Structures are given as C-alpha cells and as structure tokens.
Amino acid sequence: MTLNQVRNHFADRLLAAVDQRGTPLIVGLDPRFDQLPAEIIREVVANDRDGVAAAFTEFSRGVVDVVAGLVGAVKPQAAFFERLGPPGMTALAHVINYARESGLLVILDGKRGDIGLTAEAYAEGWLGRDSAWGCDALTVNPWLGDDSLLPFVNQAEATGSGVFILVKTSNPGSATFQDIEGDGRRLYQHVAAWVQTEAQRTAGA
C-alpha cells in the first residue's frame, strides 16, 4: 500500500508511511533556545522573539531535511512556539507547511481539550490538511469528559485526520488523578476503554 492509495484515512496513511520507511519512529520538533546549535543562534539573544522564532524555523527545517526520508511523521510541540507569541506561531505555520511539503505527516502536540463550541473550534482549526493549520493529527486531553472528545473525533472523521488521546501520561504526578480506582478499574483504564471503542468504530482499512 502506498501513501497515494490511502489519502482518506489518517491511520491508513500513517501505517503506509511506517511500512514505507520501515520504522514506527516519529520525530519530535521541540526547539529550545538554549539547546540550539551555535551556528543557528548566531547573534540572536533570548529576548528577541523574532530572532528566536527565525532560529526555531531554521532548526526545525533542518531536522525535517534530515528525517524526511527516514520516518513517516514529525510532531511539533506547540508550546515552544506559542511562548514566543505571534512570531512563534508564524514559525510553527512555516514548520508545518515545510514538513508537509517534504512528504511527512504532521502530528501537532497541542494537548487541546475543551467543551462544546470551543472544542469544535479547536478541532476545526487544527485538524485536516484543509484546516487553518493543516495538521494531519492532534494530541488531545480527555479529562473534561467524552463530550470534550467527540468534536475532535467527529472532525477527524470528516477530514481524514487523526486524534491521539492521552490515556496514561509519564509524569510522576499522573497517579494523583489517573490512578484513582472506580468500578474495579483505574481512571486511565476507563479512558483507555473509551478510546479503544472509538478507535474500533472509526478504523480505516
């Protein structure tokens, strides 16, 4: 199965990319100013948001150039771009577009989560290649309940995009809420069961 044969369902496109590249590896794009190579930072200072945003773009594009033929997807972390304000969001848009033009799927790590019309707005803004941001998939926080997830699931179905829903996170404090027991299962296991049901219902080829 080639990427051209599975354009209408994110999971199919992702699996085709994994098969084509021979690895399930996804590369994160998490630019941090104090960790960028010296040749990229040059004369930029940390409080120069325009300069830092330009450095983030250069660095991320360089990573994309290296990995485009090796992996199927990249995962930009929205927070590192958002902290720069408008210049950072412009940089994020450039990085998303560049990754797509390089043949990579883009999973935006935004961990969005809200209810009602706000959830719908997040979903419509981020999900689908024809959306404002043009992402193939988005990470989503489930802790507001199933009605906060359905707008993302529905948008993903409508646009052939994907949703990665947090089930059990790796931070030490996750146990405070996620490990609470109820009805014989921990809370994260209830979330996992809901995700599994929706995954089966919306499965592609």
Protein Blocks (a to p, Z undefined) as FASTA:
>chain_A
ZZklmmmbmklmmmmmmmmnopabdcdddddfklgcfklnmmacfklmklmmmmmmmmmm
mmmmmmmmmmmbdcddfklmmmnommlmmmmmmmmmmmmmnopacdddekpacehjllmm
mmmmmgojkbmnopabdcddfknojklmmmmmmmmmmnopacdddfbdcbfklmmmmmpc
eehiafklmmmmmmmmmmmmmpcZZ
